Amino acid sequence: MTKTSERRDRLRTDLIDAAERTIAASGLAGLKTRDLARTIGVANGAVYNLVADLDELILHVSSRTLHRLGMALASADDDAARPPMERLIASALAYCSFATENLELWRALFEHRMAPGRTTPDWATSEQMDVFSHVRQPLGALLPTLDETARDITARSLFSAVHGIVALGLEQKLVAVPPDQIRDQIAVMVRAIVAGLDRATSSPPE
């Protein structure tokens, strides 16, 4: 590796670090290339020698956030001997805690939209889908009659339900669950949804 490429790699890492700190402090709205360039000590236009555009930069920050989220969910679901329902609830509560503790970075995962005409690259989509593995595995044990496709869709639906409670609660919307009851309600909702799915998938068709 040449000194030039080493410097470029270092500056690229510095740029992602700076963007991550900015989003954590001010959200996506606070992300300005001029400020980032000043922070890492390069000219404004030089930022685009390190990343193609802001979309790419945000995706790399989101990649770090997803990695840390995955670690948090894995840590909550680290005992394969635990009943699968308890594993699901532990993962859901870990998701709530992560969102609370990393609010702006977590928001950025859902607020970011690619520029018109551009699609999310495969590597970023794959990382996003990996998060669902922490739902799919225990869900498969609870609902063994579901085929792989149905399990994947159900896992996404269950994730979306938990995300909705967390998002509304943290945004303090009018219909939100009160903050001091969010965790209890997440556990209640996960149990209720899985119980309903179990009855629906085990009952013979009419």
C-alpha positions as CSV (number, residue, x, y, z in Angstrom):
1,M,0.0,0.0,0.0
2,T,1.4,3.4,-1.0
3,K,1.6,6.4,1.3
4,T,-1.0,8.1,-0.8
5,S,-3.5,5.3,-0.4
6,E,-2.7,5.0,3.3
7,R,-3.4,8.7,3.8
8,R,-6.7,8.4,1.8
9,D,-7.8,5.4,3.9
10,R,-7.0,7.3,7.1
11,L,-8.9,10.4,6.0
12,R,-11.8,8.2,4.9
13,T,-12.0,6.7,8.3
14,D,-11.7,10.1,9.9
15,L,-14.5,11.3,7.7
16,I,-16.8,8.5,8.7
17,D,-15.8,9.1,12.4
18,A,-16.7,12.8,12.1
19,A,-20.0,12.0,10.3
20,E,-20.9,9.5,13.0
21,R,-20.2,12.1,15.8
22,T,-22.2,14.7,14.0
23,I,-25.2,12.5,13.4
24,A,-25.1,11.3,17.1
25,A,-25.1,15.0,18.2
26,S,-27.3,16.7,15.7
27,G,-29.1,14.1,13.5
28,L,-28.9,13.8,9.8
29,A,-29.9,17.5,9.5
30,G,-26.6,18.5,11.0
31,L,-24.5,16.7,8.4
32,K,-22.7,19.3,6.3
33,T,-19.8,18.5,4.0
34,R,-18.1,21.9,4.7
35,D,-18.1,21.2,8.4
36,L,-16.9,17.7,8.0
37,A,-14.1,18.8,5.7
38,R,-13.0,21.4,8.2
39,T,-13.0,18.8,11.0
40,I,-10.7,16.4,9.2
41,G,-8.5,19.1,7.7
42,V,-9.3,18.9,4.0
43,A,-10.8,21.1,1.3
44,N,-14.5,20.9,0.9
45,G,-14.3,19.3,-2.5
46,A,-11.8,16.7,-1.2
47,V,-14.6,15.0,0.7
48,Y,-15.9,13.6,-2.6
49,N,-12.5,12.0,-3.2
50,L,-13.1,9.9,-0.1
51,V,-16.8,9.0,-0.7
52,A,-18.9,9.3,-3.8
53,D,-21.6,11.4,-2.0
54,L,-23.5,11.9,1.3
55,D,-25.6,8.8,0.6
56,E,-22.4,6.6,0.7
57,L,-21.1,8.4,3.8
58,I,-24.4,8.0,5.7
59,L,-24.6,4.3,4.7
60,H,-21.1,3.7,6.2
61,V,-22.2,5.4,9.4
62,S,-25.4,3.3,9.4
63,S,-23.3,0.2,8.8
64,R,-21.5,0.9,12.1
65,T,-24.8,1.5,13.9
66,L,-26.2,-1.8,12.5
67,H,-23.1,-3.6,13.6
68,R,-23.5,-2.3,17.2
69,L,-27.2,-3.0,17.2
70,G,-26.5,-6.6,16.1
71,M,-24.0,-7.0,18.9
72,A,-26.5,-5.6,21.4
73,L,-29.2,-8.1,20.2
74,A,-26.7,-11.0,20.1
75,S,-25.7,-10.2,23.7
76,A,-29.4,-10.2,24.8
77,D,-29.9,-13.5,23.0
78,D,-26.7,-15.3,24.0
79,D,-28.3,-18.3,25.7
80,A,-29.6,-20.9,23.3
81,A,-31.0,-22.9,26.2
82,R,-33.3,-20.1,27.2
83,P,-37.0,-20.5,26.1
84,P,-37.4,-19.0,22.6
85,M,-40.2,-16.7,23.8
86,E,-37.9,-15.2,26.4
87,R,-35.2,-14.8,23.8
88,L,-37.6,-12.9,21.6
89,I,-38.6,-10.6,24.4
90,A,-34.9,-10.1,25.5
91,S,-34.0,-9.1,21.9
92,A,-37.0,-6.7,21.7
93,L,-36.1,-5.0,25.0
94,A,-32.4,-4.8,23.8
95,Y,-33.7,-3.0,20.7
96,C,-35.6,-0.5,22.9
97,S,-32.5,0.1,25.0
98,F,-30.3,0.6,22.0
99,A,-32.7,3.1,20.4
100,T,-32.9,5.0,23.6
101,E,-29.1,5.2,24.1
102,N,-28.3,5.9,20.5
103,L,-31.3,8.0,19.5
104,E,-30.0,10.1,16.6
105,L,-27.9,7.3,15.1
106,W,-30.9,4.9,15.4
107,R,-33.2,7.5,13.8
108,A,-30.8,7.9,10.9
109,L,-31.3,4.2,10.0
110,F,-34.9,5.0,9.2
111,E,-34.8,8.7,8.2
112,H,-32.2,8.4,5.5
113,R,-33.5,8.2,1.9
114,M,-31.3,7.6,-1.1
115,A,-31.1,10.3,-3.7
116,P,-33.7,10.0,-6.5
117,G,-32.8,7.4,-9.0
118,R,-30.4,5.6,-6.7
119,T,-30.9,2.4,-4.9
120,T,-29.4,1.0,-1.7
121,P,-26.3,-1.1,-2.5
122,D,-26.5,-4.8,-2.0
123,W,-24.0,-4.7,0.9
124,A,-26.0,-2.3,2.9
125,T,-29.3,-4.2,2.2
126,S,-27.6,-7.4,3.4
127,E,-26.5,-5.7,6.6
128,Q,-30.0,-4.5,7.2
129,M,-31.5,-7.9,6.7
130,D,-29.0,-9.5,9.1
131,V,-30.7,-7.7,12.0
132,F,-33.8,-9.9,11.5
133,S,-31.8,-13.1,12.2
134,H,-32.3,-12.3,15.9
135,V,-36.0,-12.6,15.4
136,R,-36.1,-15.4,12.9
137,Q,-34.3,-18.0,14.9
138,P,-36.4,-18.1,18.1
139,L,-39.5,-17.4,16.0
140,G,-38.8,-20.6,14.1
141,A,-38.7,-22.6,17.3
142,L,-42.0,-21.1,18.4
143,L,-43.8,-21.5,15.1
144,P,-42.2,-24.6,13.5
145,T,-44.9,-25.0,10.9
146,L,-43.9,-21.8,9.1
147,D,-41.9,-22.3,6.0
148,E,-38.8,-20.1,5.5
149,T,-40.5,-17.4,3.5
150,A,-43.4,-17.1,5.9
151,R,-40.9,-17.0,8.8
152,D,-39.0,-14.2,7.2
153,I,-42.1,-12.1,6.6
154,T,-43.4,-12.8,10.1
155,A,-40.0,-11.8,11.6
156,R,-40.2,-8.5,9.8
157,S,-43.7,-7.9,10.9
158,L,-42.9,-8.6,14.5
159,F,-39.8,-6.3,14.3
160,S,-42.0,-3.6,12.8
161,A,-44.5,-3.9,15.6
162,V,-41.8,-3.5,18.3
163,H,-40.2,-0.7,16.3
164,G,-43.5,1.1,16.1
165,I,-43.9,1.1,19.9
166,V,-40.3,2.2,20.4
167,A,-40.5,4.9,17.8
168,L,-43.7,6.5,19.0
169,G,-42.6,6.2,22.6
170,L,-39.3,8.0,22.0
171,E,-40.9,10.6,19.8
172,Q,-43.6,11.2,22.5
173,K,-46.4,11.3,20.0
174,L,-50.0,11.6,21.3
175,V,-50.8,7.9,20.8
176,A,-47.4,6.8,22.3
177,V,-47.1,4.3,25.1
178,P,-45.9,6.3,28.2
179,P,-42.1,6.0,28.5
180,D,-42.2,4.2,31.9
181,Q,-44.5,1.5,30.4
182,I,-42.8,0.9,27.0
183,R,-40.7,-2.1,28.1
184,D,-43.6,-3.8,29.8
185,Q,-45.8,-3.2,26.8
186,I,-43.2,-4.6,24.4
187,A,-43.1,-7.9,26.4
188,V,-46.9,-8.1,26.5
189,M,-47.2,-7.4,22.8
190,V,-44.5,-9.9,21.7
191,R,-46.3,-12.6,23.8
192,A,-49.7,-11.7,22.4
193,I,-48.6,-11.6,18.8
194,V,-46.7,-14.9,18.9
195,A,-49.6,-16.6,20.8
196,G,-52.0,-15.4,18.1
197,L,-49.7,-16.6,15.3
198,D,-49.4,-19.9,17.0
199,R,-53.1,-20.4,17.1
200,A,-53.5,-19.2,13.5
201,T,-50.8,-21.5,12.1
202,S,-51.8,-24.6,14.1
203,S,-55.5,-24.4,13.5
204,P,-56.8,-26.5,10.6
205,P,-58.2,-24.5,7.7
206,E,-61.9,-24.2,7.7
